[in-house]
Amino acid sequence: MEGRYSLIERVRGLLADEQGTLHKAAPYRVALCYPSPYHVGMSSLGYQAIYREIHEHSGATAERVFLPDDVEAFKRTRTPLFTWESQAPVANFDMLAFSVAYELELTGLFSMLELTGIPLLAEERQEGRYPLVVGGGPLTFSNPDPLEPFVDVLVQGEAEDLIHLLVEAAATMEREALLAHLARIPGFRVPGRGGARYHVAKATDARLPARSQIVTPHTELRSMFLIEPERGCSRGCHYCVMRRTTNGGMRTVPPERLLSLIPEHVRRVGLVGAAVTDHPRIVELLRTLVESGREVGVSSLRADRLTQELVDQLRKGGATNLTVAADGPSQRLRDMVDRKHSEEQIVRAATFARTAGMKQLKVYNVVGLPTEEDADIDELIRFTSELSRILPVALGVAPFVAKRNTPMDGAPFTGIREVEGRLERLRKGLRGRAEVRPTSARWAWVEYMLAQCGPEAGLAAMDAWKAGGNFAAWKRAFNGRGCEPYLARRVEDGRRNPVLWPTVPRTAPPASAA
C-alpha cells in the first residue's frame, strides 16, 4: 500500500528530472491546477505559458498541481492534495487557478477540489475563508458554462495578459471588491455578478509565442520543448472553435524569434498550433532546426500544404509517421463543413511520406456528421483502401461533437447506436486493409451534452461523478438536471439558421443517448 511519504517521494523524483522548474517566494501564491495527470498536463503549452507569466509578476508565485494518477491512494492515506514545487497543501494557497482543456476534465476538477477539502460549489464558499477558485483554459473558447457553479471567476480565452490583471487585483483587493472589479473587465466572467459571456480574450502580440518553461522526460511528448510558430487559424472549417473568426485568425511569429527562444541544450522541438503548416516560412524553420541536429515534431499537418521537401525535413527530424486530418468521410461532407481537403491532396501526402521513407500514414476523421449516410462511410472505406496501397494506414475516427461558438453550434448528435453502427461498418469494410482506431460513441455523447448545455450540465457532471462516473450515472444525471429539454431547444434554434447550417433537414434526429 502506497503511503503518504511515498506519494511525496514520487513527486520529488519527477521534479529531479525536470529542466527549467521555477522557484520563487512571493506574498501572493497561486496553485496552478491541471485536472489531468502530470504526464498530460506537462504537455500543455498554455499551462506552461501561464506558469511562466505568473512568475514574471513581481508580487506572485505559482506552484503546479495535477490530478493524481491514483486518487484513491491520496484518500486511503488521508494525504491532502499538495503542490509539486514545495509539496505544500493546496488549500493553503491564495488562489487555485484551473486550466481546463476539454469537457471531460470536469471530473478531474471535482477530484482535485475534494482532495483539498474545499467545497465543490462556489455558493458553499461564500464566507471567504477559502482560496479564490478560478477557471480558464482552452474550454473557455467554446462553452465554459458547465464550469460556472464551481468557480468564483472565469478567465475566457487567451490569458497571458489577463493573468497579470488577475493576480495584481487579487493580491491587493478584498474578495467582494475583487469580484465586482473583475466583472467589469472584458475577458473575465464572475458567475452571478456579470461579465461578458463568451468574450474570448486576445493576448497582445508581445506575449507570443507561448513556449515551454519546463522540459521533462515524463510526458506524452518526452523531453520535447514546445513552441508555437503561429496562433489561431486562417481557415473557416465550420466545426472548429479555432477558426479564422476566432481572435482575428492566424498570427505568425518569425522563425528568427522562435529560434532565439529555444534553449541551446534542447534536442527535441515540438511546433504547436492550430495550423502550423500554414506558416509561410515553415519549411525554412524546419530545415534550420533539423540542420542544427534537433529532432522536430509538428502538431498540425494540413494535407494541402505539404510538399516533398517539408515531409523530407520531418523525416530527417525523426518522424516515422505522417499524420493528417480529413475530417469528413466523403467529399460531400468535407465540402459541407468547409474542410478544404480533397482526396487528391491526401493521396499526394501519402506519396510524399512513402518517398521520404516513413512507415505509416495516420488519418484523423469523424463520423456522425449531420446528413451522413452509409454511402459516405462506404466512400471512406473505398478511399482508405486506396491509401493503404501507398502506405500502411491507421485511421483514427471520432464521433462528431458540435461545439458552441462555431457555425455548427446546435447541430444534433447523431445517436450512440447510429455512430456505433457506422464504426462497425468501417471496421468490417477495412478489415485486413487498414487499422481503425475509434473513440467511444458513449463518451462522445457525454462530451456533446457538456459542450452544448449550460451550468446545469456542470451540476449533472458533479452528480455523475459522485455516483461513480459510469455511463449510466451520466445518463441519470443529465436527465435529473433537465439537460435534455434545454438541449432540444438549442438544436431547434440551430436548425432555424439557414446561413450557418443550410443542409440539415428540418426534422432533427434524437439528440439523446439512445
PEJO-V730035 format. One line per field, one symbol per residue. ss: DSSP state (H for helix, E for strand, - for the rest). Layout:
# PEJO-V730035
ss=???
This chain:
# PEJO-V730035
ss=---HHHHHHHHHHHHH--E--------EEEEEEE---HHHH---HHHHHHHHHHHH---EEEEEEE----HHHHHH-----E------EHHH--EEEEE---HHHHHHHHHHHHHH-----HHHH------EEEEE-HHHH---HHHHHH--EEE-E----HHHHHHHHHHH--HHHHHHHH-----EEE---E------E---HHH---E---E---------EEE--EE-------------------EE--HHHHHHH------EEEE----HHH---HHHHHHHHHH---EEEE----HHH--HHHHHHHHH----EEEEE-----HHHHHH------HHHHHHHHHHHHHH---EEEEEEEE------HHHHHHHHHHHHHHH----EEEEEEE----------------HHHHHHHHHHHHHHH----EEEE--HHHHHHHHHHHH--HHHHHHHHHHHH----HHHHHHHHHH--HHHHHHHHHHHHH-------------------
